Amino acid sequence: MSDSIDSLAASTKAIHKVEHSLKRRRVQEQRFKRVGLFAVLLGLSFVALLFINIVSKGYSAFVATHIAIEVNFSQEVLDPAGNRDLKVIGNADYRQLYREPLRALFPEVSGRKDKRELYRMISSAADFSLRDMVVADPALIGQTKTIWLLADDEIDMAFKGTLSRELPESERPVSDKEFAWIDQLKSQGKIDTFFNWGFFTNGDSREPEQAGIGGAIAGSFYTLLITLMLSFPIGVAAAVYLEEFAPTNKWTDMIEVNINNLAAVPSIVFGLLGLAMFINFFGMPRSAPLVGGLVLTLMTLPTIIIASRAALKSVPPSIREAALGIGASRMQTVTHHVLPLALPGMLTGTIIGMAQALGESAPLLMIGMVAFIVDIPSGPMDPATVLPVQVFLWADSPERAFVEKTSAAIMVLLGFLILMNLIAVLLRRRFERRW
Amino acid sequence: MDKVLTSDFKTIGNVRSKKPRMSATDVNVYYGDKHAIQNVSLDVGEGEVLAMIGPSGCGKSTFLRTLNRMNDTIDICRVTGDIRLDGEDIYDDETDPVLLRARVGMVFQKPNPFPKSIYDNIAYGPRIHGLASSNEELDEIVETCLKKAGLWKEVKDRLDSPGTGLSGGQQQRLCIARTIAVSPEVILMDEPCSALDPIATAKIEELIDELRQNYSIAIVTHSMQQAARVSQKTAYFHLGHLVEVGETEQIFTNPRHKLTEDYITGRFG
């Protein structure tokens, strides 16, 4: 009888102790939750800050200011002999064609210095765009048309408002006079912004208004193509061998440790390796996407091998046993059953590896993709640059107009990276657990 | 008759069959240092069902897997002794395990159809072994095997649907159909009904009885009742030793070894 009373007292005491500790546990849990929430919010706010900063600086680069000029494609200037010889037409002086109408718009401008300032409002690209127009369609000769010509980068900034009037005249590249001209053109409806296609199609240039990421995009494309074509087959084959066929001994253990370590090596080391081996020893062309692709392959291989091995490991052994039990050889088991099931995981790892490779600049700087590339590369052997390196080069430029271009290029790069990671996430979600 | 003492592990009963398909002699299996199977000799007779019973961990599945060299996939496993299929040593250097597994099929404990269509599940084996020379022949093989496995009526309208979409019992019958599609001589079954409900189990046991006419079957089972229903010959394993073997009726009504009797009457296991 006393036994049961004792045990009752003991359990009541125990309940009190539990209740007391419960309060402390709840307080701890709340604190932990709050810390976690705070960390997430802090991270998100940094990301938001980064995006706002970049987008606010870069969105204006997607439009370019143009000035409407009434161009008289006069026969005397372009084709005096009248026999439509393309060489003659190509070599004609096109500057006259837009300088005259410009003077006509501002008749009060006189004196060499002022006139030079006036002419400066149109970008030097106008010469070439007019010439290209006439060479493509010689029937234009003799006609008068209103052409929207690209404005100079400083006028572009002034018109968009990036360059503020408030600054004292000595501190800005656009004088009060030029601002007055811009206002006049605006009131006449002869100055406006259009979508900046040139940003995506042009190569690099010293003139900011003519500079574009077309060359960098092509360079990135060829580089990534080479990287993908090399690293995916080699990575998958290595993972399949290590996971399915290799015996477990000291050597394979060492290989596994080394691969894991290589995934953590700073990427610039791969650049040094590429410089020493591919360029100095094998004599490959500098600055070519071929070499860049080879260097990035070395860098991405560990990532792909590790992801592929994880994908292969996740295929349940029952499927392998079923295949073996029917009399499939090991090779058939792997290629017919294991590999198709592991493929989505491998693809996800590859896409993530490619996204990493797209954003790399340090190893490519080492192999010489720092060059000032004006022409769009037409193949993997032409000298090229990649998007992150282009951003780096522009960030270094002194012209103010490159600031918005740098931010716009970063936006394009981020856009690609987000897209690739999104595809990887969607793929992973779609193919999870099909058995 | 006096019961044989517990400590004496010498096999009682006639391990040999009149017409053996597979013949094992003095088989020892080591997992690293662990001596999993000790000096087991046993025959799988033609046209009969051999049941292997015993408490958990006694080595029945291990022994079964040595018969079609599935233990080759385990690195630390070592097999010594003589195992013959139709008189040929299957552990000989010249024997191709791939060919062996086409002649000795296996059905696993948990149904494991390929994540392909029902048709492709059955057709895979004949395809890789080149057993069908045309699509019509392949269709025929698929139909015959599904009929033999008692699955044809249920799935004939949906041969393209995934094999993993079937119920547990249907999946196991699909696996059996897949196994017989390569025309094996021996079928090994490792607790085929342990993951199934009683109705599916009954269907499979019926199937085993039918298959007996064309194949030799060795089945590992945890259920003594199943062994009693399904087999003609029963072998009792205990801690890696083959303790007693004999006609099923004799084992279950009049076991000669004390350990066998204790297991059957439920004193352990």
Boltz contact constraints between the chains, C-beta under 6 A:
constraints:
  - contact:
      token1: [A, 248]
      token2: [B, 75]
      max_distance: 6.0
  - contact:
      token1: [A, 318]
      token2: [B, 112]
      max_distance: 6.0
  - contact:
      token1: [A, 322]
      token2: [B, 112]
      max_distance: 6.0
  - contact:
      token1: [A, 325]
      token2: [B, 106]
      max_distance: 6.0
  - contact:
      token1: [A, 326]
      token2: [B, 125]
      max_distance: 6.0
  - contact:
      token1: [A, 327]
      token2: [B, 98]
      max_distance: 6.0
  - contact:
      token1: [A, 327]
      token2: [B, 101]
      max_distance: 6.0
  - contact:
      token1: [A, 327]
      token2: [B, 102]
      max_distance: 6.0
  - contact:
      token1: [A, 328]
      token2: [B, 128]
      max_distance: 6.0
  - contact:
      token1: [A, 329]
      token2: [B, 98]
      max_distance: 6.0
  - contact:
      token1: [A, 332]
      token2: [B, 128]
      max_distance: 6.0
  - contact:
      token1: [A, 434]
      token2: [B, 115]
      max_distance: 6.0
  - contact:
      token1: [A, 435]
      token2: [B, 115]
      max_distance: 6.0
  - contact:
      token1: [A, 435]
      token2: [B, 164]
      max_distance: 6.0
